[in-house]
Amino acid sequence: MESPPLRKAVRHTQWCRVTGVRQILGWLQQFPGDSWQQRWNASPAAASGVEWSRMAAEWIAATSSGVTATIVGSGLVGLVLADVLRPSLSWQMARRARHMQDRFALVRDPEGFARLQTLAGPGR
């Protein structure tokens, strides 16, 4: 989270991202698994789509103060872009996480996404 392209230019946004990551990983520790992905898959969040942030925020609110669903959402974006977690495609489509989807091209494979846009056209 501290290196480009994951590091945010605005200090408060970066704080939210890092705080959200820490909170989500703390929440996932209660689930079985040898990796964060396995713990995500074992959590109710993996099958919940849009409800995941409410569940995580409720647990986090019960264990720490000042962390909001927005901060948790920012953390999830960071974890997915860093390839720590890979929510299923159906989960991603149900949630429609604009910030996550917009940044895939910048973080995952900029050249590949540029080629795809050239082939598909800018409107697709």
Phi and psi in degrees as GROMACS dihedral restraints (atoms count N, CA, C in turn):
[ dihedral_restraints ]
;  ai    aj    ak    al  type     phi  dphi    fc
    3     4     5     6     1   -96.6    20    10
    4     5     6     7     1    -4.2    20    10
    6     7     8     9     1  -118.2    20    10
    7     8     9    10     1   148.9    20    10
    9    10    11    12     1   -61.5    20    10
   10    11    12    13     1   147.0    20    10
   12    13    14    15     1   -91.1    20    10
   13    14    15    16     1     6.1    20    10
   15    16    17    18     1   -81.9    20    10
   16    17    18    19     1   -26.8    20    10
   18    19    20    21     1   -68.5    20    10
   19    20    21    22     1   132.8    20    10
   21    22    23    24     1   -89.8    20    10
   22    23    24    25     1   142.0    20    10
   24    25    26    27     1   -70.0    20    10
   25    26    27    28     1   -36.3    20    10
   27    28    29    30     1   -83.4    20    10
   28    29    30    31     1   125.0    20    10
   30    31    32    33     1   -56.6    20    10
   31    32    33    34     1   -43.4    20    10
   33    34    35    36     1   -67.0    20    10
   34    35    36    37     1   -39.1    20    10
   36    37    38    39     1   -64.0    20    10
   37    38    39    40     1   -40.8    20    10
   39    40    41    42     1   -63.0    20    10
   40    41    42    43     1   -42.2    20    10
   42    43    44    45     1   -60.4    20    10
   43    44    45    46     1   -44.4    20    10
   45    46    47    48     1   -60.3    20    10
   46    47    48    49     1   -44.8    20    10
   48    49    50    51     1   -60.2    20    10
   49    50    51    52     1   -51.6    20    10
   51    52    53    54     1   -65.5    20    10
   52    53    54    55     1   -41.9    20    10
   54    55    56    57     1   -63.0    20    10
   55    56    57    58     1   -43.3    20    10
   57    58    59    60     1   -62.6    20    10
   58    59    60    61     1   -41.5    20    10
   60    61    62    63     1   -59.4    20    10
   61    62    63    64     1   -48.4    20    10
   63    64    65    66     1   -60.6    20    10
   64    65    66    67     1   -41.6    20    10
   66    67    68    69     1   -66.7    20    10
   67    68    69    70     1   -43.2    20    10
   69    70    71    72     1   -64.2    20    10
   70    71    72    73     1   -45.3    20    10
   72    73    74    75     1   -63.5    20    10
   73    74    75    76     1   -36.9    20    10
   75    76    77    78     1   -62.3    20    10
   76    77    78    79     1   -41.0    20    10
   78    79    80    81     1   -65.9    20    10
   79    80    81    82     1   -42.4    20    10
   81    82    83    84     1   -68.8    20    10
   82    83    84    85     1   -20.2    20    10
   84    85    86    87     1   -61.0    20    10
   85    86    87    88     1   -21.9    20    10
   87    88    89    90     1   -77.9    20    10
   88    89    90    91     1    -7.6    20    10
   90    91    92    93     1  -103.4    20    10
   91    92    93    94     1   151.0    20    10
   93    94    95    96     1   -73.1    20    10
   94    95    96    97     1   151.0    20    10
   96    97    98    99     1   148.8    20    10
   97    98    99   100     1   156.2    20    10
   99   100   101   102     1   -95.0    20    10
  100   101   102   103     1   -11.4    20    10
  102   103   104   105     1  -133.7    20    10
  103   104   105   106     1   164.9    20    10
  105   106   107   108     1   -63.8    20    10
  106   107   108   109     1   -34.9    20    10
  108   109   110   111     1   -63.9    20    10
  109   110   111   112     1   -44.4    20    10
  111   112   113   114     1   -62.5    20    10
  112   113   114   115     1   -39.4    20    10
  114   115   116   117     1   -67.1    20    10
  115   116   117   118     1   -40.7    20    10
  117   118   119   120     1   -58.8    20    10
  118   119   120   121     1   -48.1    20    10
  120   121   122   123     1   -62.2    20    10
  121   122   123   124     1   -32.0    20    10
  123   124   125   126     1   -80.1    20    10
  124   125   126   127     1   -16.5    20    10
  126   127   128   129     1   -81.3    20    10
  127   128   129   130     1   159.4    20    10
  129   130   131   132     1   -67.3    20    10
  130   131   132   133     1   -16.9    20    10
  132   133   134   135     1   -63.5    20    10
  133   134   135   136     1   -34.8    20    10
  135   136   137   138     1   -60.7    20    10
  136   137   138   139     1   -30.3    20    10
  138   139   140   141     1  -105.4    20    10
  139   140   141   142     1     3.5    20    10
  141   142   143   144     1   -95.8    20    10
  142   143   144   145     1   -17.0    20    10
  144   145   146   147     1    59.9    20    10
  145   146   147   148     1  -119.3    20    10
  147   148   149   150     1   -69.2    20    10
  148   149   150   151     1   -19.4    20    10
  150   151   152   153     1   -79.8    20    10
  151   152   153   154     1   -11.4    20    10
  153   154   155   156     1   -58.5    20    10
  154   155   156   157     1   -43.4    20    10
  156   157   158   159     1   -67.1    20    10
  157   158   159   160     1   -33.3    20    10
  159   160   161   162     1   -65.2    20    10
  160   161   162   163     1   -45.0    20    10
  162   163   164   165     1   -63.1    20    10
  163   164   165   166     1   -47.3    20    10
  165   166   167   168     1   -65.1    20    10
  166   167   168   169     1   -42.6    20    10
  168   169   170   171     1   -63.7    20    10
  169   170   171   172     1   -37.1    20    10
  171   172   173   174     1   -63.5    20    10
  172   173   174   175     1   -44.6    20    10
  174   175   176   177     1   -65.2    20    10
  175   176   177   178     1   -44.6    20    10
  177   178   179   180     1   -64.2    20    10
  178   179   180   181     1   -41.8    20    10
  180   181   182   183     1   -62.0    20    10
  181   182   183   184     1   -31.8    20    10
  183   184   185   186     1   -75.9    20    10
  184   185   186   187     1   -18.2    20    10
  186   187   188   189     1  -113.0    20    10
  187   188   189   190     1   -15.4    20    10
  189   190   191   192     1  -154.1    20    10
  190   191   192   193     1   156.6    20    10
  192   193   194   195     1  -102.9    20    10
  193   194   195   196     1   152.2    20    10
  195   196   197   198     1    85.3    20    10
  196   197   198   199     1     1.1    20    10
  198   199   200   201     1   -99.9    20    10
  199   200   201   202     1   125.1    20    10
  201   202   203   204     1  -106.4    20    10
  202   203   204   205     1   170.0    20    10
  204   205   206   207     1   -61.7    20    10
  205   206   207   208     1   -32.9    20    10
  207   208   209   210     1   -63.5    20    10
  208   209   210   211     1   -42.6    20    10
  210   211   212   213     1   -65.9    20    10
  211   212   213   214     1   -41.8    20    10
  213   214   215   216     1   -61.6    20    10
  214   215   216   217     1   -43.4    20    10
  216   217   218   219     1   -61.4    20    10
  217   218   219   220     1   -40.4    20    10
  219   220   221   222     1   -62.9    20    10
  220   221   222   223     1   -40.0    20    10
  222   223   224   225     1   -63.3    20    10
  223   224   225   226     1   -40.3    20    10
  225   226   227   228     1   -64.4    20    10
  226   227   228   229     1   -40.7    20    10
  228   229   230   231     1   -56.8    20    10
  229   230   231   232     1   -46.4    20    10
  231   232   233   234     1   -60.8    20    10
  232   233   234   235     1   -44.2    20    10
  234   235   236   237     1   -65.5    20    10
  235   236   237   238     1   -37.4    20    10
  237   238   239   240     1   -72.1    20    10
  238   239   240   241     1   -44.3    20    10
  240   241   242   243     1   -65.5    20    10
  241   242   243   244     1   -31.8    20    10
  243   244   245   246     1   -80.5    20    10
  244   245   246   247     1    -1.4    20    10
  246   247   248   249     1    66.8    20    10
  247   248   249   250     1    28.0    20    10
  249   250   251   252     1   -80.7    20    10
  250   251   252   253     1   -39.9    20    10
  252   253   254   255     1  -122.7    20    10
  253   254   255   256     1   145.4    20    10
  255   256   257   258     1  -130.0    20    10
  256   257   258   259     1    84.9    20    10
  258   259   260   261     1   -60.3    20    10
  259   260   261   262     1   149.6    20    10
  261   262   263   264     1   -61.4    20    10
  262   263   264   265     1   159.1    20    10
  264   265   266   267     1   -61.3    20    10
  265   266   267   268     1   -39.9    20    10
  267   268   269   270     1   -64.4    20    10
  268   269   270   271     1   -36.7    20    10
  270   271   272   273     1   -62.9    20    10
  271   272   273   274     1   -46.5    20    10
  273   274   275   276     1   -63.2    20    10
  274   275   276   277     1   -40.9    20    10
  276   277   278   279     1   -68.9    20    10
  277   278   279   280     1   -35.1    20    10
  279   280   281   282     1   -69.4    20    10
  280   281   282   283     1   -35.0    20    10
  282   283   284   285     1   -83.5    20    10
  283   284   285   286     1   -33.5    20    10
  285   286   287   288     1    51.7    20    10
  286   287   288   289     1    58.0    20    10
  288   289   290   291     1   -77.5    20    10
  289   290   291   292     1    94.7    20    10
  291   292   293   294     1   -55.9    20    10
  292   293   294   295     1   -46.3    20    10
  294   295   296   297     1   -65.6    20    10
  295   296   297   298     1   -32.9    20    10
  297   298   299   300     1   -72.8    20    10
  298   299   300   301     1   -48.5    20    10
  300   301   302   303     1   -65.5    20    10
  301   302   303   304     1   -37.7    20    10
  303   304   305   306     1   -65.3    20    10
  304   305   306   307     1   -29.2    20    10
  306   307   308   309     1   -94.6    20    10
  307   308   309   310     1   -10.6    20    10
  309   310   311   312     1   -53.6    20    10
  310   311   312   313     1   -46.4    20    10
  312   313   314   315     1   -62.4    20    10
  313   314   315   316     1   -33.7    20    10
  315   316   317   318     1   -76.3    20    10
  316   317   318   319     1   -30.8    20    10
  318   319   320   321     1  -102.5    20    10
  319   320   321   322     1   -44.5    20    10
  321   322   323   324     1   -78.3    20    10
  322   323   324   325     1   -55.1    20    10
  324   325   326   327     1  -156.9    20    10
  325   326   327   328     1    74.9    20    10
  327   328   329   330     1   -55.5    20    10
  328   329   330   331     1   -42.1    20    10
  330   331   332   333     1   -67.5    20    10
  331   332   333   334     1   -41.3    20    10
  333   334   335   336     1   -64.5    20    10
  334   335   336   337     1   -42.4    20    10
  336   337   338   339     1   -67.3    20    10
  337   338   339   340     1   -35.2    20    10
  339   340   341   342     1   -64.7    20    10
  340   341   342   343     1   -43.0    20    10
  342   343   344   345     1   -62.7    20    10
  343   344   345   346     1   -42.7    20    10
  345   346   347   348     1   -61.6    20    10
  346   347   348   349     1   -42.4    20    10
  348   349   350   351     1   -65.5    20    10
  349   350   351   352     1   -38.9    20    10
  351   352   353   354     1   -62.8    20    10
  352   353   354   355     1   -44.4    20    10
  354   355   356   357     1   -68.7    20    10
  355   356   357   358     1   -41.0    20    10
  357   358   359   360     1   -85.2    20    10
  358   359   360   361     1   -23.4    20    10
  360   361   362   363     1    96.1    20    10
  361   362   363   364     1   154.7    20    10
  363   364   365   366     1   -67.7    20    10
  364   365   366   367     1   -20.4    20    10
  366   367   368   369     1   -84.8    20    10
  367   368   369   370     1    -2.1    20    10
